[in-house]
Amino acid sequence: MINDRDIKELIPKHKDDQKVIAGLKKLSFEQLKPIIPELLEWIQDMNWPIAGPIAEVLKPFGNRINAEIIKILKTGDDGWEWNVLAIFARNTTDPLLLSEIERIAKFPTKSEIDGEVDLEAMAILNGDYK
């Protein structure tokens, strides 16, 4: 059984901390749950070498991290918002997440327009990824 101290060791320390990925892949959702917010921070910029592997670790649990995704969609960080929509929300059926996606599509902030987050939200609502 992995303890809290061990799980914290699996949070990347820098943008190319690939050594944690193998350990993260072995964990169940329940084991990952305490560090999911920290892992999602590494998806802020998909140019970071660690971003893609972290996304792949979390993607199977996408429907179980909707609360965290909704928080990100309210940050004002248009790049991060676009990334989580593209990675986790394209096929969502979660009503709370869909409500936030609808808000972005209909009433986007200036930042969301500038970052084309509104266009991604519209594409999701239009079923472009189904």
N, CA, C and O atoms as a Tinker XYZ file with bonds, in Angstrom:
   520  protein
     1  N      0.843000   -1.195000    0.000000    73     2
     2  CA     0.000000    0.000000    0.000000    64     1     3
     3  C      0.879000    1.245000    0.000000    63     2     4     5
     4  O      1.844000    1.339000    0.758000    81     3
     5  N      0.537000    2.181000   -0.844000    73     3     6
     6  CA     1.316000    3.417000   -0.940000    64     5     7
     7  C      0.785000    4.436000    0.087000    63     6     8     9
     8  O     -0.424000    4.629000    0.215000    81     7
     9  N      1.705000    5.077000    0.808000    73     7    10
    10  CA     1.270000    6.049000    1.810000    64     9    11
    11  C      1.348000    7.470000    1.251000    63    10    12    13
    12  O      1.841000    7.687000    0.144000    81    11
    13  N      0.851000    8.441000    2.039000    73    11    14
    14  CA     0.790000    9.835000    1.586000    64    13    15
    15  C      2.164000   10.397000    1.238000    63    14    16    17
    16  O      2.298000   11.155000    0.277000    81    15
    17  N      3.177000   10.037000    2.006000    73    15    18
    18  CA     4.518000   10.546000    1.734000    64    17    19
    19  C      5.044000   10.000000    0.412000    63    18    20    21
    20  O      5.654000   10.725000   -0.373000    81    19
    21  N      4.801000    8.710000    0.175000    73    19    22
    22  CA     5.246000    8.095000   -1.074000    64    21    23
    23  C      4.523000    8.702000   -2.282000    63    22    24    25
    24  O      5.138000    8.951000   -3.320000    81    23
    25  N      3.221000    8.936000   -2.140000    73    23    26
    26  CA     2.453000    9.489000   -3.252000    64    25    27
    27  C      2.938000   10.890000   -3.604000    63    26    28    29
    28  O      2.972000   11.249000   -4.781000    81    27
    29  N      3.309000   11.677000   -2.620000    73    27    30
    30  CA     3.823000   13.043000   -2.872000    64    29    31
    31  C      5.129000   12.996000   -3.668000    63    30    32    33
    32  O      5.442000   13.927000   -4.410000    81    31
    33  N      5.880000   11.918000   -3.513000    73    31    34
    34  CA     7.130000   11.761000   -4.271000    64    33    35
    35  C      6.865000   11.589000   -5.766000    63    34    36    37
    36  O      7.771000   11.766000   -6.580000    81    35
    37  N      5.621000   11.244000   -6.131000    73    35    38
    38  CA     5.274000   11.027000   -7.528000    64    37    39
    39  C      4.751000   12.296000   -8.216000    63    38    40    41
    40  O      4.387000   12.257000   -9.391000    81    39
    41  N      4.713000   13.397000   -7.501000    73    39    42
    42  CA     4.367000   14.678000   -8.117000    64    41    43
    43  C      5.623000   15.179000   -8.828000    63    42    44    45
    44  O      6.677000   15.293000   -8.203000    81    43
    45  N      5.528000   15.480000  -10.123000    73    43    46
    46  CA     6.726000   15.948000  -10.837000    64    45    47
    47  C      7.353000   17.166000  -10.151000    63    46    48    49
    48  O      6.664000   18.023000   -9.599000    81    47
    49  N      8.682000   17.207000  -10.210000    73    47    50
    50  CA     9.426000   18.303000   -9.581000    64    49    51
    51  C      9.831000   19.368000  -10.598000    63    50    52    53
    52  O     10.124000   20.505000  -10.227000    81    51
    53  N      9.847000   18.999000  -11.885000    73    51    54
    54  CA    10.215000   19.941000  -12.936000    64    53    55
    55  C      9.534000   19.517000  -14.238000    63    54    56    57
    56  O      8.933000   18.445000  -14.305000    81    55
    57  N      9.626000   20.346000  -15.259000    73    55    58
    58  CA     8.899000   20.172000  -16.515000    64    57    59
    59  C      9.275000   18.925000  -17.307000    63    58    60    61
    60  O      8.559000   18.546000  -18.234000    81    59
    61  N     10.379000   18.287000  -16.958000    73    59    62
    62  CA    10.788000   17.081000  -17.673000    64    61    63
    63  C     11.055000   15.927000  -16.704000    63    62    64    65
    64  O     11.947000   15.110000  -16.935000    81    63
    65  N     10.285000   15.867000  -15.630000    73    63    66
    66  CA    10.475000   14.850000  -14.587000    64    65    67
    67  C      9.801000   13.539000  -14.998000    63    66    68    69
    68  O      8.816000   13.120000  -14.389000    81    67
    69  N     10.336000   12.906000  -16.026000    73    67    70
    70  CA     9.748000   11.687000  -16.594000    64    69    71
    71  C      9.834000   10.479000  -15.662000    63    70    72    73
    72  O      9.092000    9.511000  -15.832000    81    71
    73  N     10.729000   10.530000  -14.683000    73    71    74
    74  CA    10.928000    9.349000  -13.827000    64    73    75
    75  C      9.696000    9.032000  -12.973000    63    74    76    77
    76  O      9.567000    7.907000  -12.491000    81    75
    77  N      8.798000    9.982000  -12.777000    73    75    78
    78  CA     7.610000    9.720000  -11.961000    64    77    79
    79  C      6.502000    9.014000  -12.737000    63    78    80    81
    80  O      5.606000    8.424000  -12.133000    81    79
    81  N      6.551000    9.066000  -14.048000    73    79    82
    82  CA     5.449000    8.561000  -14.869000    64    81    83
    83  C      5.198000    7.064000  -14.664000    63    82    84    85
    84  O      4.048000    6.650000  -14.512000    81    83
    85  N      6.232000    6.267000  -14.657000    73    83    86
    86  CA     6.038000    4.819000  -14.474000    64    85    87
    87  C      5.328000    4.527000  -13.161000    63    86    88    89
    88  O      4.442000    3.674000  -13.112000    81    87
    89  N      5.706000    5.223000  -12.103000    73    87    90
    90  CA     5.052000    5.038000  -10.806000    64    89    91
    91  C      3.600000    5.485000  -10.828000    63    90    92    93
    92  O      2.738000    4.821000  -10.252000    81    91
    93  N      3.323000    6.599000  -11.484000    73    91    94
    94  CA     1.945000    7.097000  -11.572000    64    93    95
    95  C      1.057000    6.129000  -12.332000    63    94    96    97
    96  O     -0.104000    5.942000  -11.969000    81    95
    97  N      1.583000    5.511000  -13.377000    73    95    98
    98  CA     0.800000    4.589000  -14.201000    64    97    99
    99  C      0.349000    3.358000  -13.423000    63    98   100   101
   100  O     -0.628000    2.712000  -13.800000    81    99
   101  N      1.044000    3.030000  -12.353000    73    99   102
   102  CA     0.716000    1.839000  -11.569000    64   101   103
   103  C     -0.401000    2.082000  -10.561000    63   102   104   105
   104  O     -0.909000    1.133000   -9.964000    81   103
   105  N     -0.788000    3.333000  -10.367000    73   103   106
   106  CA    -1.725000    3.668000   -9.305000    64   105   107
   107  C     -3.178000    3.632000   -9.748000    63   106   108   109
   108  O     -3.503000    3.911000  -10.902000    81   107
   109  N     -4.035000    3.286000   -8.814000    73   107   110
   110  CA    -5.473000    3.328000   -9.047000    64   109   111
   111  C     -5.953000    4.766000   -8.884000    63   110   112   113
   112  O     -5.204000    5.628000   -8.424000    81   111
   113  N     -7.187000    5.017000   -9.257000    73   111   114
   114  CA    -7.746000    6.360000   -9.085000    64   113   115
   115  C     -7.721000    6.767000   -7.613000    63   114   116   117
   116  O     -7.360000    7.896000   -7.284000    81   115
   117  N     -8.100000    5.858000   -6.744000    73   115   118
   118  CA    -8.136000    6.180000   -5.312000    64   117   119
   119  C     -6.751000    6.558000   -4.791000    63   118   120   121
   120  O     -6.626000    7.430000   -3.931000    81   119
   121  N     -5.730000    5.916000   -5.299000    73   119   122
   122  CA    -4.370000    6.254000   -4.883000    64   121   123
   123  C     -3.929000    7.599000   -5.453000    63   122   124   125
   124  O     -3.232000    8.356000   -4.777000    81   123
   125  N     -4.326000    7.907000   -6.691000    73   123   126
   126  CA    -3.966000    9.166000   -7.338000    64   125   127
   127  C     -4.748000   10.364000   -6.799000    63   126   128   129
   128  O     -4.265000   11.496000   -6.825000    81   127
   129  N     -5.939000   10.105000   -6.321000    73   127   130
   130  CA    -6.875000   11.167000   -5.955000    64   129   131
   131  C     -6.255000   12.304000   -5.125000    63   130   132   133
   132  O     -6.523000   13.468000   -5.424000    81   131
   133  N     -5.443000   12.021000   -4.100000    73   131   134
   134  CA    -4.912000   13.121000   -3.286000    64   133   135
   135  C     -3.983000   14.083000   -4.037000    63   134   136   137
   136  O     -3.797000   15.220000   -3.604000    81   135
   137  N     -3.403000   13.642000   -5.152000    73   135   138
   138  CA    -2.459000   14.515000   -5.866000    64   137   139
   139  C     -2.975000   14.978000   -7.225000    63   138   140   141
   140  O     -2.232000   15.603000   -7.981000    81   139
   141  N     -4.217000   14.687000   -7.545000    73   139   142
   142  CA    -4.755000   15.078000   -8.854000    64   141   143
   143  C     -4.669000   16.584000   -9.094000    63   142   144   145
   144  O     -4.275000   16.982000  -10.190000    81   143
   145  N     -5.012000   17.443000   -8.133000    73   143   146
   146  CA    -4.863000   18.887000   -8.410000    64   145   147
   147  C     -3.424000   19.273000   -8.783000    63   146   148   149
   148  O     -3.213000   20.082000   -9.687000    81   147
   149  N     -2.448000   18.699000   -8.094000    73   147   150
   150  CA    -1.042000   18.999000   -8.407000    64   149   151
   151  C     -0.651000   18.455000   -9.785000    63   150   152   153
   152  O      0.113000   19.089000  -10.513000    81   151
   153  N     -1.174000   17.283000  -10.135000    73   151   154
   154  CA    -0.868000   16.717000  -11.448000    64   153   155
   155  C     -1.489000   17.561000  -12.554000    63   154   156   157
   156  O     -0.867000   17.773000  -13.595000    81   155
   157  N     -2.701000   18.040000  -12.339000    73   155   158
   158  CA    -3.361000   18.865000  -13.351000    64   157   159
   159  C     -2.609000   20.163000  -13.616000    63   158   160   161
   160  O     -2.699000   20.714000  -14.713000    81   159
   161  N     -1.876000   20.653000  -12.639000    73   159   162
   162  CA    -1.084000   21.866000  -12.851000    64   161   163
   163  C     -0.056000   21.673000  -13.964000    63   162   164   165
   164  O      0.322000   22.635000  -14.632000    81   163
   165  N      0.394000   20.447000  -14.165000    73   163   166
   166  CA     1.396000   20.163000  -15.186000    64   165   167
   167  C      0.808000   20.141000  -16.594000    63   166   168   169
   168  O      1.535000   19.959000  -17.571000    81   167
   169  N     -0.505000   20.327000  -16.696000    73   167   170
   170  CA    -1.170000   20.375000  -18.001000    64   169   171
   171  C     -1.426000   21.830000  -18.412000    63   170   172   173
   172  O     -2.089000   22.086000  -19.417000    81   171
   173  N     -0.905000   22.766000  -17.643000    73   171   174
   174  CA    -1.085000   24.180000  -17.981000    64   173   175
   175  C     -0.436000   24.527000  -19.310000    63   174   176   177
   176  O     -0.934000   25.394000  -20.029000    81   175
   177  N      0.647000   23.880000  -19.647000    73   175   178
   178  CA     1.353000   24.156000  -20.894000    64   177   179
   179  C      1.723000   22.821000  -21.528000    63   178   180   181
   180  O      2.584000   22.101000  -21.022000    81   179
   181  N      1.074000   22.498000  -22.630000    73   179   182
   182  CA     1.298000   21.196000  -23.264000    64   181   183
   183  C      2.646000   21.127000  -23.968000    63   182   184   185
   184  O      3.014000   20.074000  -24.490000    81   183
   185  N      3.386000   22.226000  -23.993000    73   183   186
   186  CA     4.754000   22.186000  -24.526000    64   185   187
   187  C      5.746000   21.623000  -23.513000    63   186   188   189
   188  O      6.851000   21.226000  -23.883000    81   187
   189  N      5.367000   21.586000  -22.259000    73   187   190
   190  CA     6.245000   21.002000  -21.243000    64   189   191
   191  C      6.346000   19.503000  -21.516000    63   190   192   193
   192  O      5.322000   18.863000  -21.757000    81   191
   193  N      7.528000   18.931000  -21.487000    73   191   194
   194  CA     7.684000   17.501000  -21.773000    64   193   195
   195  C      6.845000   16.596000  -20.854000    63   194   196   197
   196  O      6.454000   15.504000  -21.267000    81   195
   197  N      6.571000   17.022000  -19.645000    73   195   198
   198  CA     5.821000   16.197000  -18.694000    64   197   199
   199  C      4.311000   16.255000  -18.946000    63   198   200   201
   200  O      3.582000   15.375000  -18.488000    81   199
   201  N      3.830000   17.275000  -19.664000    73   199   202
   202  CA     2.390000   17.496000  -19.818000    64   201   203
   203  C      1.677000   16.325000  -20.501000    63   202   204   205
   204  O      0.662000   15.841000  -20.000000    81   203
   205  N      2.198000   15.878000  -21.626000    73   203   206
   206  CA     1.562000   14.772000  -22.350000    64   205   207
   207  C      1.482000   13.489000  -21.532000    63   206   208   209
   208  O      0.413000   12.884000  -21.446000    81   207
   209  N      2.589000   13.061000  -20.930000    73   207   210
   210  CA     2.523000   11.854000  -20.101000    64   209   211
   211  C      1.566000   11.981000  -18.911000    63   210   212   213
   212  O      0.885000   11.017000  -18.562000    81   211
   213  N      1.511000   13.157000  -18.288000    73   211   214
   214  CA     0.568000   13.355000  -17.172000    64   213   215
   215  C     -0.866000   13.260000  -17.696000    63   214   216   217
   216  O     -1.718000   12.637000  -17.063000    81   215
   217  N     -1.132000   13.873000  -18.845000    73   215   218
   218  CA    -2.464000   13.800000  -19.442000    64   217   219
   219  C     -2.857000   12.349000  -19.702000    63   218   220   221
   220  O     -3.997000   11.958000  -19.452000    81   219
   221  N     -1.910000   11.550000  -20.207000    73   219   222
   222  CA    -2.198000   10.137000  -20.478000    64   221   223
   223  C     -2.488000    9.354000  -19.203000    63   222   224   225
   224  O     -3.323000    8.449000  -19.209000    81   223
   225  N     -1.813000    9.690000  -18.119000    73   223   226
   226  CA    -2.071000    9.025000  -16.833000    64   225   227
   227  C     -3.478000    9.362000  -16.351000    63   226   228   229
   228  O     -4.190000    8.488000  -15.857000    81   227
   229  N     -3.883000   10.621000  -16.493000    73   227   230
   230  CA    -5.167000   11.077000  -15.947000    64   229   231
   231  C     -6.358000   10.815000  -16.865000    63   230   232   233
   232  O     -7.493000   10.728000  -16.398000    81   231
   233  N     -6.110000   10.692000  -18.153000    73   231   234
   234  CA    -7.199000   10.572000  -19.124000    64   233   235
   235  C     -8.191000    9.442000  -18.805000    63   234   236   237
   236  O     -9.395000    9.657000  -18.945000    81   235
   237  N     -7.752000    8.275000  -18.393000    73   235   238
   238  CA    -8.725000    7.216000  -18.073000    64   237   239
   239  C     -9.665000    7.583000  -16.917000    63   238   240   241
   240  O    -10.725000    6.978000  -16.758000    81   239
   241  N     -9.278000    8.557000  -16.130000    73   239   242
   242  CA   -10.084000    8.962000  -14.973000    64   241   243
   243  C    -10.813000   10.278000  -15.231000    63   242   244   245
   244  O    -11.336000   10.891000  -14.301000    81   243
   245  N    -10.848000   10.712000  -16.489000    73   243   246
   246  CA   -11.414000   12.008000  -16.841000    64   245   247
   247  C    -12.801000   12.243000  -16.294000    63   246   248   249
   248  O    -13.101000   13.344000  -15.833000    81   247
   249  N    -13.660000   11.234000  -16.332000    73   247   250
   250  CA   -15.024000   11.422000  -15.844000    64   249   251
   251  C    -15.104000   11.458000  -14.316000    63   250   252   253
   252  O    -16.167000   11.730000  -13.757000    81   251
   253  N    -13.996000   11.187000  -13.647000    73   251   254
   254  CA   -13.986000   11.193000  -12.180000    64   253   255
   255  C    -13.299000   12.443000  -11.616000    63   254   256   257
   256  O    -13.215000   12.610000  -10.399000    81   255
   257  N    -12.810000   13.315000  -12.498000    73   255   258
   258  CA   -12.124000   14.521000  -12.026000    64   257   259
   259  C    -12.833000   15.794000  -12.504000    63   258   260   261
   260  O    -12.218000   16.854000  -12.619000    81   259
   261  N    -14.131000   15.672000  -12.777000    73   259   262
   262  CA   -14.880000   16.809000  -13.300000    64   261   263
   263  C    -14.880000   18.009000  -12.357000    63   262   264   265
   264  O    -14.846000   19.147000  -12.825000    81   263
   265  N    -14.916000   17.791000  -11.057000    73   263   266
   266  CA   -14.898000   18.918000  -10.114000    64   265   267
   267  C    -13.604000   19.717000  -10.262000    63   266   268   269
   268  O    -13.625000   20.948000  -10.234000    81   267
   269  N    -12.488000   19.026000  -10.417000    73   267   270
   270  CA   -11.205000   19.702000  -10.607000    64   269   271
   271  C    -11.159000   20.427000  -11.954000    63   270   272   273
   272  O    -10.606000   21.522000  -12.058000    81   271
   273  N    -11.738000   19.813000  -12.975000    73   271   274
   274  CA   -11.766000   20.432000  -14.299000    64   273   275
   275  C    -12.593000   21.720000  -14.255000    63   274   276   277
   276  O    -12.193000   22.740000  -14.816000    81   275
   277  N    -13.742000   21.666000  -13.589000    73   275   278
   278  CA   -14.590000   22.861000  -13.474000    64   277   279
   279  C    -13.837000   23.980000  -12.762000    63   278   280   281
   280  O    -13.947000   25.143000  -13.153000    81   279
   281  N    -13.081000   23.647000  -11.731000    73   279   282
   282  CA   -12.271000   24.679000  -11.050000    64   281   283
   283  C    -11.285000   25.319000  -12.010000    63   282   284   285
   284  O    -11.111000   26.538000  -12.000000    81   283
   285  N    -10.640000   24.513000  -12.837000    73   283   286
   286  CA    -9.678000   25.031000  -13.812000    64   285   287
   287  C    -10.384000   25.943000  -14.818000    63   286   288   289
   288  O     -9.832000   26.964000  -15.228000    81   287
   289  N    -11.606000   25.572000  -15.216000    73   287   290
   290  CA   -12.349000   26.369000  -16.188000    64   289   291
   291  C    -12.756000   27.732000  -15.634000    63   290   292   293
   292  O    -13.251000   28.583000  -16.373000    81   291
   293  N    -12.552000   27.934000  -14.357000    73   291   294
   294  CA   -12.879000   29.223000  -13.729000    64   293   295
   295  C    -11.633000   30.006000  -13.334000    63   294   296   297
   296  O    -11.736000   31.018000  -12.640000    81   295
   297  N    -10.450000   29.551000  -13.768000    73   295   298
   298  CA    -9.202000   30.193000  -13.345000    64   297   299
   299  C     -8.855000   31.448000  -14.133000    63   298   300   301
   300  O     -8.128000   32.308000  -13.635000    81   299
   301  N     -9.364000   31.566000  -15.353000    73   299   302
   302  CA    -8.959000   32.682000  -16.204000    64   301   303
   303  C     -7.688000   32.395000  -16.981000    63   302   304   305
   304  O     -7.214000   33.254000  -17.724000    81   303
   305  N     -7.130000   31.213000  -16.826000    73   303   306
   306  CA    -5.931000   30.795000  -17.567000    64   305   307
   307  C     -6.418000   30.095000  -18.839000    63   306   308   309
   308  O     -6.665000   28.889000  -18.843000    81   307
   309  N     -6.550000   30.870000  -19.913000    73   307   310
   310  CA    -7.181000   30.344000  -21.123000    64   309   311
   311  C     -6.442000   29.137000  -21.715000    63   310   312   313
   312  O     -7.081000   28.225000  -22.240000    81   311
   313  N     -5.129000   29.121000  -21.639000    73   311   314
   314  CA    -4.381000   27.975000  -22.155000    64   313   315
   315  C     -4.686000   26.702000  -21.384000    63   314   316   317
   316  O     -4.900000   25.641000  -21.971000    81   315
   317  N     -4.703000   26.819000  -20.077000    73   315   318
   318  CA    -5.009000   25.672000  -19.216000    64   317   319
   319  C     -6.443000   25.217000  -19.447000    63   318   320   321
   320  O     -6.717000   24.020000  -19.529000    81   319
   321  N     -7.361000   26.185000  -19.552000    73   319   322
   322  CA    -8.767000   25.858000  -19.797000    64   321   323
   323  C     -8.907000   25.080000  -21.112000    63   322   324   325
   324  O     -9.574000   24.047000  -21.164000    81   323
   325  N     -8.274000   25.588000  -22.163000    73   323   326
   326  CA    -8.370000   24.921000  -23.462000    64   325   327
   327  C     -7.811000   23.495000  -23.363000    63   326   328   329
   328  O     -8.401000   22.550000  -23.887000    81   327
   329  N     -6.671000   23.356000  -22.689000    73   327   330
   330  CA    -6.050000   22.033000  -22.572000    64   329   331
   331  C     -6.962000   21.037000  -21.878000    63   330   332   333
   332  O     -7.126000   19.919000  -22.365000    81   331
   333  N     -7.566000   21.415000  -20.747000    73   331   334
   334  CA    -8.408000   20.441000  -20.038000    64   333   335
   335  C     -9.677000   20.131000  -20.819000    63   334   336   337
   336  O    -10.175000   19.006000  -20.772000    81   335
   337  N    -10.208000   21.123000  -21.540000    73   335   338
   338  CA   -11.366000   20.825000  -22.388000    64   337   339
   339  C    -10.992000   19.810000  -23.462000    63   338   340   341
   340  O    -11.703000   18.826000  -23.668000    81   339
   341  N     -9.882000   20.049000  -24.140000    73   339   342
   342  CA    -9.469000   19.173000  -25.228000    64   341   343
   343  C     -9.097000   17.773000  -24.744000    63   342   344   345
   344  O     -9.351000   16.790000  -25.440000    81   343
   345  N     -8.507000   17.679000  -23.577000    73   343   346
   346  CA    -8.053000   16.374000  -23.076000    64   345   347
   347  C     -9.179000   15.592000  -22.407000    63   346   348   349
   348  O     -9.325000   14.392000  -22.641000    81   347
   349  N     -9.974000   16.265000  -21.577000    73   347   350
   350  CA   -10.907000   15.545000  -20.714000    64   349   351
   351  C    -12.389000   15.742000  -21.023000    63   350   352   353
   352  O    -13.206000   14.931000  -20.585000    81   351
   353  N    -12.766000   16.785000  -21.757000    73   351   354
   354  CA   -14.184000   17.128000  -21.823000    64   353   355
   355  C    -14.855000   16.878000  -23.173000    63   354   356   357
   356  O    -16.061000   17.089000  -23.301000    81   355
   357  N    -14.125000   16.447000  -24.151000    73   355   358
   358  CA   -14.705000   16.337000  -25.489000    64   357   359
   359  C    -15.868000   15.358000  -25.570000    63   358   360   361
   360  O    -16.744000   15.522000  -26.418000    81   359
   361  N    -15.899000   14.359000  -24.724000    73   359   362
   362  CA   -16.997000   13.383000  -24.758000    64   361   363
   363  C    -17.771000   13.333000  -23.454000    63   362   364   365
   364  O    -18.431000   12.336000  -23.161000    81   363
   365  N    -17.695000   14.394000  -22.672000    73   363   366
   366  CA   -18.342000   14.369000  -21.365000    64   365   367
   367  C    -19.861000   14.341000  -21.476000    63   366   368   369
   368  O    -20.450000   14.885000  -22.410000    81   367
   369  N    -20.465000   13.700000  -20.506000    73   367   370
   370  CA   -21.920000   13.728000  -20.358000    64   369   371
   371  C    -22.289000   14.283000  -18.987000    63   370   372   373
   372  O    -23.463000   14.303000  -18.617000    81   371
   373  N    -21.288000   14.732000  -18.233000    73   371   374
   374  CA   -21.518000   15.248000  -16.887000    64   373   375
   375  C    -22.278000   16.576000  -16.954000    63   374   376   377
   376  O    -21.801000   17.525000  -17.575000    81   375
   377  N    -23.451000   16.653000  -16.323000    73   375   378
   378  CA   -24.258000   17.870000  -16.434000    64   377   379
   379  C    -23.592000   19.122000  -15.853000    63   378   380   381
   380  O    -23.756000   20.210000  -16.404000    81   379
   381  N    -22.852000   18.990000  -14.764000    73   379   382
   382  CA   -22.187000   20.159000  -14.185000    64   381   383
   383  C    -21.073000   20.668000  -15.097000    63   382   384   385
   384  O    -20.927000   21.875000  -15.293000    81   383
   385  N    -20.303000   19.762000  -15.642000    73   383   386
   386  CA   -19.237000   20.157000  -16.563000    64   385   387
   387  C    -19.837000   20.734000  -17.841000    63   386   388   389
   388  O    -19.348000   21.741000  -18.354000    81   387
   389  N    -20.883000   20.111000  -18.354000    73   387   390
   390  CA   -21.530000   20.636000  -19.556000    64   389   391
   391  C    -22.099000   22.027000  -19.319000    63   390   392   393
   392  O    -22.087000   22.862000  -20.223000    81   391
   393  N    -22.589000   22.281000  -18.129000    73   391   394
   394  CA   -23.100000   23.612000  -17.786000    64   393   395
   395  C    -21.986000   24.655000  -17.863000    63   394   396   397
   396  O    -22.199000   25.749000  -18.386000    81   395
   397  N    -20.801000   24.327000  -17.346000    73   395   398
   398  CA   -19.668000   25.258000  -17.403000    64   397   399
   399  C    -19.177000   25.424000  -18.845000    63   398   400   401
   400  O    -18.790000   26.520000  -19.250000    81   399
   401  N    -19.193000   24.347000  -19.608000    73   399   402
   402  CA   -18.815000   24.431000  -21.026000    64   401   403
   403  C    -19.803000   25.329000  -21.777000    63   402   404   405
   404  O    -19.406000   26.122000  -22.630000    81   403
   405  N    -21.072000   25.199000  -21.456000    73   403   406
   406  CA   -22.094000   26.046000  -22.067000    64   405   407
   407  C    -21.875000   27.516000  -21.699000    63   406   408   409
   408  O    -22.039000   28.396000  -22.544000    81   407
   409  N    -21.511000   27.782000  -20.462000    73   407   410
   410  CA   -21.217000   29.152000  -20.030000    64   409   411
   411  C    -20.074000   29.728000  -20.860000    63   410   412   413
   412  O    -20.136000   30.876000  -21.299000    81   411
   413  N    -19.035000   28.928000  -21.072000    73   411   414
   414  CA   -17.891000   29.397000  -21.859000    64   413   415
   415  C    -18.311000   29.647000  -23.309000    63   414   416   417
   416  O    -17.889000   30.634000  -23.910000    81   415
   417  N    -19.122000   28.780000  -23.864000    73   415   418
   418  CA   -19.557000   28.936000  -25.255000    64   417   419
   419  C    -20.449000   30.160000  -25.437000    63   418   420   421
   420  O    -20.329000   30.873000  -26.434000    81   419
   421  N    -21.341000   30.408000  -24.479000    73   419   422
   422  CA   -22.321000   31.487000  -24.626000    64   421   423
   423  C    -21.858000   32.820000  -24.057000    63   422   424   425
   424  O    -22.171000   33.878000  -24.602000    81   423
   425  N    -21.107000   32.764000  -22.955000    73   423   426
   426  CA   -20.700000   33.987000  -22.264000    64   425   427
   427  C    -19.214000   33.953000  -21.918000    63   426   428   429
   428  O    -18.841000   34.048000  -20.748000    81   427
   429  N    -18.373000   33.818000  -22.935000    73   427   430
   430  CA   -16.934000   33.697000  -22.659000    64   429   431
   431  C    -16.343000   35.001000  -22.137000    63   430   432   433
   432  O    -16.821000   36.092000  -22.449000    81   431
   433  N    -15.303000   34.861000  -21.342000    73   431   434
   434  CA   -14.539000   36.028000  -20.916000    64   433   435
   435  C    -13.674000   36.476000  -22.095000    63   434   436   437
   436  O    -13.536000   35.751000  -23.081000    81   435
   437  N    -13.103000   37.652000  -21.992000    73   435   438
   438  CA   -12.191000   38.138000  -23.038000    64   437   439
   439  C    -11.026000   37.170000  -23.207000    63   438   440   441
   440  O    -10.615000   36.864000  -24.327000    81   439
   441  N    -10.502000   36.692000  -22.083000    73   439   442
   442  CA    -9.390000   35.738000  -22.106000    64   441   443
   443  C     -9.791000   34.453000  -22.828000    63   442   444   445
   444  O     -9.011000   33.909000  -23.611000    81   443
   445  N    -10.999000   33.973000  -22.567000    73   443   446
   446  CA   -11.461000   32.735000  -23.214000    64   445   447
   447  C    -11.654000   32.933000  -24.718000    63   446   448   449
   448  O    -11.438000   32.007000  -25.500000    81   447
   449  N    -12.057000   34.130000  -25.119000    73   447   450
   450  CA   -12.171000   34.433000  -26.551000    64   449   451
   451  C    -10.778000   34.499000  -27.163000    63   450   452   453
   452  O    -10.523000   33.903000  -28.209000    81   451
   453  N     -9.877000   35.226000  -26.505000    73   451   454
   454  CA    -8.503000   35.366000  -27.013000    64   453   455
   455  C     -7.812000   34.015000  -27.164000    63   454   456   457
   456  O     -7.073000   33.794000  -28.123000    81   455
   457  N     -8.057000   33.108000  -26.209000    73   455   458
   458  CA    -7.431000   31.785000  -26.239000    64   457   459
   459  C     -8.231000   30.741000  -26.997000    63   458   460   461
   460  O     -7.863000   29.566000  -27.010000    81   459
   461  N     -9.331000   31.160000  -27.633000    73   459   462
   462  CA   -10.213000   30.282000  -28.402000    64   461   463
   463  C    -10.817000   29.151000  -27.570000    63   462   464   465
   464  O    -11.187000   28.105000  -28.103000    81   463
   465  N    -10.911000   29.372000  -26.261000    73   463   466
   466  CA   -11.553000   28.398000  -25.378000    64   465   467
   467  C    -13.031000   28.304000  -25.730000    63   466   468   469
   468  O    -13.617000   27.222000  -25.679000    81   467
   469  N    -13.635000   29.434000  -26.086000    73   467   470
   470  CA   -15.048000   29.448000  -26.465000    64   469   471
   471  C    -15.301000   28.579000  -27.699000    63   470   472   473
   472  O    -16.333000   27.916000  -27.794000    81   471
   473  N    -14.354000   28.587000  -28.644000    73   471   474
   474  CA   -14.512000   27.762000  -29.844000    64   473   475
   475  C    -14.438000   26.278000  -29.505000    63   474   476   477
   476  O    -15.190000   25.473000  -30.055000    81   475
   477  N    -13.531000   25.918000  -28.601000    73   475   478
   478  CA   -13.443000   24.524000  -28.156000    64   477   479
   479  C    -14.729000   24.125000  -27.433000    63   478   480   481
   480  O    -15.239000   23.023000  -27.633000    81   479
   481  N    -15.250000   25.020000  -26.595000    73   479   482
   482  CA   -16.495000   24.743000  -25.873000    64   481   483
   483  C    -17.655000   24.544000  -26.858000    63   482   484   485
   484  O    -18.460000   23.626000  -26.699000    81   483
   485  N    -17.733000   25.409000  -27.872000    73   483   486
   486  CA   -18.795000   25.270000  -28.882000    64   485   487
   487  C    -18.670000   23.951000  -29.627000    63   486   488   489
   488  O    -19.673000   23.284000  -29.882000    81   487
   489  N    -17.457000   23.571000  -29.974000    73   487   490
   490  CA   -17.238000   22.305000  -30.683000    64   489   491
   491  C    -17.695000   21.121000  -29.827000    63   490   492   493
   492  O    -18.294000   20.174000  -30.337000    81   491
   493  N    -17.410000   21.181000  -28.533000    73   491   494
   494  CA   -17.843000   20.107000  -27.629000    64   493   495
   495  C    -19.363000   20.040000  -27.606000    63   494   496   497
   496  O    -19.941000   18.962000  -27.742000    81   495
   497  N    -20.013000   21.190000  -27.434000    73   495   498
   498  CA   -21.478000   21.222000  -27.363000    64   497   499
   499  C    -22.128000   20.807000  -28.683000    63   498   500   501
   500  O    -23.213000   20.226000  -28.695000    81   499
   501  N    -21.451000   21.114000  -29.799000    73   499   502
   502  CA   -21.982000   20.742000  -31.121000    64   501   503
   503  C    -21.751000   19.270000  -31.453000    63   502   504   505
   504  O    -22.224000   18.790000  -32.483000    81   503
   505  N    -21.041000   18.557000  -30.605000    73   503   506
   506  CA   -20.791000   17.142000  -30.838000    64   505   507
   507  C    -19.736000   16.870000  -31.888000    63   506   508   509
   508  O    -19.721000   15.796000  -32.489000    81   507
   509  N    -18.849000   17.834000  -32.118000    73   507   510
   510  CA   -17.825000   17.674000  -33.143000    64   509   511
   511  C    -16.854000   16.533000  -32.864000    63   510   512   513
   512  O    -16.151000   16.092000  -33.773000    81   511
   513  N    -16.800000   16.048000  -31.625000    73   511   514
   514  CA   -15.831000   15.001000  -31.273000    64   513   515
   515  C    -16.482000   13.648000  -31.027000    63   514   516   517
   516  O    -15.819000   12.707000  -30.589000    81   515
   517  N    -17.768000   13.548000  -31.307000    73   515   518
   518  CA   -18.492000   12.293000  -31.064000    64   517   519
   519  C    -18.240000   11.320000  -32.204000    63   518   520
   520  O    -18.761000   10.204000  -32.190000    81   519
